Amino acid sequence: MELPRFPEGTCLYIKEFDVPLAHVPGQGWVNWFGGSPRAYDPAGLKPGNHWPAASWDAWVEVLQASLK
């Protein structure tokens, strides 16, 4: 799988330890679980169930684990 490229200003998040999310400027929230980007409704985000990814590598690790 080719890793995604994001525009500047994109924020990467992890939801519930195994869902890689991205907030992309001008596009909104995107769920990358399973390697296929899908629009994500942020109504599912609650305090404590998601957090900023510690780094690009940490986010990619969660993405890659979701492919298995």
C-alpha positions, 0 to 999 in steps of 0.5 A: 500500500502506498502511504497517503499524502496530505496537504499542509495543515492536516492533523492526524489522530488515532481513535480508540487505539486502532482507527487512523483518522485525519482532519484534512483542511477543506475536506474534513475528517477522513477514516483510513482504517483498512487503507481505504479513505472514507469520509468520517462523521466527527459526531462519533468523536467524544472526549477521551476516545481520540487523540492526536497521533504522537508522530507520522510514524505512530499514525502509519503504524496504526494504519498498517495494523488496520490492514491485517 
